[in-house]
Amino acid sequence: MSASTPAGRKQVHLAAHFPGVNSTTVWRDPGSRSQIDFSSFQHLARTAERGRFDFFFLAEGLRLRERKGRIHDLDVVGRPESLTVLNALAAVTEHLGLAATVNATFNEPYELARRFASLDHLSGGRAAWNIVTSSDAFTGENFRRGGYLDRADRYTRAAEFVEVARALWDSWPSGGTPLTVRHSGPQFDITARATLPHSPQVHPVLIQAGDSDEGREFAARTADIVFTRHGTLEAGRAFHADVKGRLARYGRTPDQLKILPAATVVLGDSEAEAQERAAHIRRQQVSPQTAVATLENVWGRDLTGYDPDGPLPDVEPVPDGELAQGWAHMADRFGIAARWRALAEEKHLSIRELAIELTARQSFIGTPGSVAAAMDEHVQTDAADGFILVPHLTPGGLDEFVDRVVPLLQERGVLRTEYEGRTLRDHLGLGRPAPRPEEAV
Amino acid sequence: MTRELHLSVALGSAGPRSAAHWTGLVQLAELGALDFVTLDDSLDPADGEGRLDAVAVLAHAAARTSRIGLIPTVTTTHTEPFHTSSALATLDFVSEGRAGWLVDVSTTEEAARAVGRRDPAPDAELWAEAADAAEVAARLWDSWEDDAEIRDAATGRFIDRDKLHYADFDGPHFSVRGPSIVPRPPQGRPPVAVALDAQGRDARWELASQYAEIVLLAADSAATAREARTELLSRAGRDDLRVLISVGVTETRDALPELLADWHADAGTDGFHLVTTSPTEELPAVIHDVVPALRARGLFRATHTGHTLRDHLGLARPDSRYAVRTEAAL
């Protein structure tokens, strides 16, 4: 930490999310480039490293999304396999952490623990794993076991998966000999010797994104980072207090778990210009076709006959009309439809205007100065420990942020000007885990 | 007329030395204009210093090299065909068309218990399953036609979904619906490689004749090699198959250029797969002594003339099996 840092100021931890396959990623913009070529990943990762970010983040897809029984074609489609991209990025970056989202439902601990240990070795201690679980049979159709997991067992599997993975990571001290890990539980029954000795971080950093009570408890017990959607000051503070309040019962301190909300940023030379650009981006994110599709997901029926610039459909939703697969599960469609109707009537909105209205407002809109100040306030007042920035453009979507906001955060003394450690754990201020090699778990 | 030969090297498996160590070896192989390197892998416990994931090591090396082919071993017994296909397609993207796949199976009790999903099975069954995995990978790599991404602002469509296809594979060990999550790789399909013994005629041969474009052949004489190659080509019923003879570097080092030239003439082979036991010591000798000697005889290229692994091997880029030919209508 530099000498000019005001005492007691929390540091802002930043991460870069490669744009995903939701409608929030704008592909119609002339600045939009390939979502699959390595050069795009390299550009965003190097931009994040230039901005002294903690890590680079990749989401995962295991089945292309479908609507009305056909592949959804309105958003970006297709992405590479995360760990393979990150191993390549490790060769063209030096300090940046490298986080992959990998599903615990459609993988086995022995193989996946080894793949993350390999990334940690090859990157010199920069690996992170965002653990997710899914229970849908739709995704299961691409895998050996199909959709076998009960929704209620998702965290059981995740917890047992992490327990086995950590036992494997612990089991071979550097310079020592590998011990045999024996585990027998509801999800896994294995006897294994690891193929790799301790990697630089021993345990790759663990990220968790679930928001349910069970998800928060899992995070408090197990994770190093929580990736959350609670981006406003009030919701952020409540979430922060809730999750950090759970740590003590697992013998953990508040600084051992970092809370990083997803955040979007729009900059302008004036507040007004920033607002204009924000509105323009939201309009880009919701094409006429996307607007109709947004309503179809709630109505559960085909609405292609309706004019996107006209009023909302006069028909009611279909109770069990599952038009879309691969999106988050939607409960209470009648309630949602009623609320949307009321909103459209109150503000005199067309289908498309309503869909734009419903698209989340960007988290930070303003001049570089006001955005830096707002981000700093979020962190200093415990609404967050930092942010996972989600750009709307591939791959240049964070260029402007790094050029214009990062220097101001550095001037405020809340963002490093140089990396001080080598590993992602160093960047996050997390200790190195004390390995507990033992014969059996 | 002299036929040029194809030259490749086996780096063994990757102990967790520094990334720079492995990248250095691959760069050295690239300097010699070799067609490709292979890197072994398995889910068995590792002896000695350990073993890194081969796809990971070669993805890392891909970002620091530009021409050499990169062929990791990926086993099919305990892995998910969907993940394997995605990882290899991604290796093809990060290397801009230099990936291949050395298919292998996992026969040991240790690997079966470490993964904990199934008991060990007989070789024939495992290789039949490996062939299914190769079939699934090929279908998934073809499942996006080359021009599926259209970015058509007028209709709001990013892809033409008529050009994406379900793999719909249903076999005894797994079924896979598709399409791939990864668009069609630069090479269309990364070439599949299989290691065979010229003596045996086991289940690997079935897989090789149907799916392989590269065969790494262990043979004890030029005559057996020639015979095996002839049989393979006839079984495969196609000529897009490169048969490379596996040769140990250690025991033959000084005589290697002579030996390779003779075998090349006598066995009618397409080239060689030089198997190192200590790549750090042996690879420099291959690149600095053997390669120049072969060049002097007019048997090996001076530099890479193409960019992709298929270019080096003279293998055409395949069309997607799902692409509908519409030229006739024009």
Interface residues (C-beta under 8 A of the other chain):
Chain A: W27 R28 I36 D37 F38 Q42 G61 L62 R63 L64 R70 I71 D73 L74 D75 V76 V77 G78 R79 P80 E81 L83 T84 V85 N87 A88 L89 A90 A91 V92 F106 N107 E108 Y110 E111 R114 R115 S118 L119 H121 L122 S123 G124 E141 N142 F143 R144 W172 P178 F188 D189 I190 T191 A192 R193 A194 T195 L196 P197 S199 S287 P288 Q289 T290
Chain B: P16 A19 T23 L43 D44 P45 A46 E49 G50 R51 L52 D53 V55 A56 V57 A59 H60 A61 A62 A63 R64 H78 T79 E80 F82 H83 S86 A87 A89 T90 L91 F93 V94 E96 E110 R113 A114 V115 G116 R117 W144 E149 R151 A153 T155 G156 R157 F158 I159 D160 R161 L164 H173 F174 S175 V176 R177 G178 P179 I181 V182 P183
